[in-house]
């Protein structure tokens, strides 16, 4: 797919122009932020809240957790696990598309866009804990602050510090920060 996009679009970065309404800035009193960043923050918080409500407070969430924990037993209880997984995959693809659309102006888009950030996304999920939306949120904020701080304080060692912290966290808590231990 990457080679196809590279052939079709070329290897240069694609710029995605923002609508004029998102180019404006808002003074928050302590800092001025572009409207686009506020929209990204609001969409992220809304997505986290929506996913938490969906997975923890609905019948779909109960069925999905049952299907993930033990597909055979869930099927025996009458849960259509194929349909549950199909809907979950579609939801994940939709959220990935939303993230790509919202992040297009913040992160440069080229043919290698998915590969460049995939490792970071997987690290956030692993550090947060598989299946834990709250853990992924905590890991994303914590690792984001760590990476930004180290890029300012020790720019030559920022990547090394980032990966050392990830390795230490996963060595101490292999199930992730808020993941449950598997027995």
MORA-V780974 format. One line per field, one symbol per residue. ss: DSSP state (H for helix, E for strand, C for the rest). psi: psi as a letter, one per 40 degrees, with the letter a starting at -180 (. if undefined). A space follows every 50 residues. Layout:
ss = ???
psi = ???
This chain:
ss = CHHHHHHHHCCCCECCCCCHHHHCEEECCCCEEEHHHHHHHHHHHHHHHH HHHHHHHCHHHHHHHHHHHCHHHHHHCCCCHHHHHHHHHHHHHHHHHHHH HHHCCCCCECCCHHHHHHHHHHHHHHHHCCCCHHHHHHHHHHHHHHHHHH HHHCHHHHHHHHHHHHHHHHHHCCCCCCCCCCC
psi = ddddddddeieihhhhhiiddeeiihhedeihiidddddddddddddddd dddddeeidddddddddddgddddddeehgdddddddddddddddddddd ddedddhhhadeddddedddddddddddhhehdddddddddddddddddd dddgddedddddddddddddddgdeideiihh.
